[in-house]
Amino acid sequence: MITLLLHHVLIKLDDATEVDDVYRRAKAAGIELSLDKREAKAVEYGEVVQVGQTAFLDYGRDPSILKAGDRVSITKYSGKEVVDTDNTKYVIVNDSDVLCIVQ
């Protein structure tokens, strides 16, 4: 079980998707590229799992502006990857790395 402290946000990232046409065509031709599709994006998307109790307070906002279940966009390469006891991978980011809520 993961319990956040301070101003952090726990996010389960979306799986990488094949959005690049060149990648799709190469794969269809039998060419395997060792390319993480997140490389093509400046942001990543995921679902909020937990919000730290002091998140957003430094910015004069209430931590409840973000809640578990919200889909968010975060800055690429932000945070640290952690693995829960059930082997689920998450990323812990600072509140300032959350760019927006995606609805």
C-alpha positions as CSV (number, residue, x, y, z in Angstrom):
1,M,0.0,0.0,0.0
2,I,1.3,3.5,-0.9
3,T,0.5,6.5,1.3
4,L,1.5,9.8,-0.1
5,L,3.1,12.6,2.0
6,L,3.1,16.3,1.5
7,H,2.5,17.8,-1.9
8,H,2.8,14.7,-4.1
9,V,0.3,13.1,-6.5
10,L,0.2,9.3,-7.3
11,I,-0.7,8.6,-10.9
12,K,-1.3,5.4,-12.9
13,L,0.0,6.2,-16.4
14,D,-1.8,5.2,-19.5
15,D,-0.1,2.5,-21.5
16,A,2.0,3.7,-24.4
17,T,0.0,3.7,-27.6
18,E,1.0,3.4,-31.2
19,V,0.0,6.9,-32.4
20,D,2.9,7.4,-34.8
21,D,2.1,6.4,-38.4
22,V,5.7,5.6,-39.2
23,Y,5.8,3.3,-36.2
24,R,2.6,1.5,-37.3
25,R,3.9,1.1,-40.9
26,A,7.2,-0.3,-39.7
27,K,5.5,-2.7,-37.4
28,A,3.2,-3.8,-40.3
29,A,6.2,-4.4,-42.4
30,G,7.7,-6.7,-39.8
31,I,10.3,-4.2,-38.5
32,E,10.4,-4.0,-34.7
33,L,11.4,-0.5,-33.4
34,S,12.6,-0.2,-29.8
35,L,10.7,3.1,-29.5
36,D,8.5,4.0,-26.5
37,K,5.6,6.0,-28.0
38,R,5.8,8.4,-25.1
39,E,9.0,9.8,-26.7
40,A,6.8,11.6,-29.3
41,K,4.9,13.5,-26.7
42,A,5.8,16.4,-24.4
43,V,3.3,15.1,-21.9
44,E,1.9,11.9,-20.5
45,Y,-1.6,11.0,-19.4
46,G,-2.9,9.0,-16.5
47,E,-5.4,8.6,-13.7
48,V,-5.0,10.1,-10.3
49,V,-4.9,7.4,-7.6
50,Q,-4.1,9.6,-4.5
51,V,-3.4,13.2,-3.7
52,G,-1.1,14.3,-0.9
53,Q,-2.7,16.3,1.9
54,T,-0.7,19.5,1.2
55,A,-0.9,19.4,-2.6
56,F,-1.5,22.8,-4.2
57,L,-1.5,24.7,-0.9
58,D,1.7,26.5,-1.9
59,Y,-0.3,28.0,-4.8
60,G,-3.3,29.1,-2.6
61,R,-5.5,26.2,-3.8
62,D,-7.3,23.5,-2.0
63,P,-5.9,20.0,-2.4
64,S,-9.5,18.8,-3.2
65,I,-9.3,20.4,-6.7
66,L,-7.7,17.1,-7.8
67,K,-9.2,13.8,-6.6
68,A,-8.8,10.1,-7.2
69,G,-10.2,9.1,-10.6
70,D,-9.4,12.4,-12.3
71,R,-7.6,12.0,-15.7
72,V,-4.6,14.3,-15.9
73,S,-1.8,15.4,-18.1
74,I,1.7,15.6,-16.5
75,T,5.0,16.8,-17.7
76,K,7.1,14.2,-19.5
77,Y,9.8,12.5,-17.4
78,S,8.4,14.0,-14.2
79,G,8.2,12.0,-11.0
80,K,9.5,8.7,-9.8
81,E,8.2,5.3,-10.7
82,V,7.1,3.1,-7.8
83,V,5.7,-0.4,-7.6
84,D,2.9,-1.3,-5.2
85,T,2.8,-4.7,-3.3
86,D,0.5,-6.1,-6.1
87,N,3.2,-5.2,-8.7
88,T,1.1,-2.3,-10.1
89,K,3.4,0.5,-11.5
90,Y,2.7,4.1,-10.6
91,V,4.5,7.4,-10.8
92,I,4.7,9.9,-8.0
93,V,4.9,13.5,-9.2
94,N,5.0,16.9,-7.5
95,D,1.8,18.8,-7.6
96,S,3.4,21.4,-9.9
97,D,4.0,18.6,-12.5
98,V,0.2,18.2,-13.0
99,L,-0.6,20.3,-16.1
100,C,-4.4,19.9,-16.3
101,I,-7.4,17.7,-15.7
102,V,-8.6,16.1,-18.9
103,Q,-12.4,15.7,-19.2
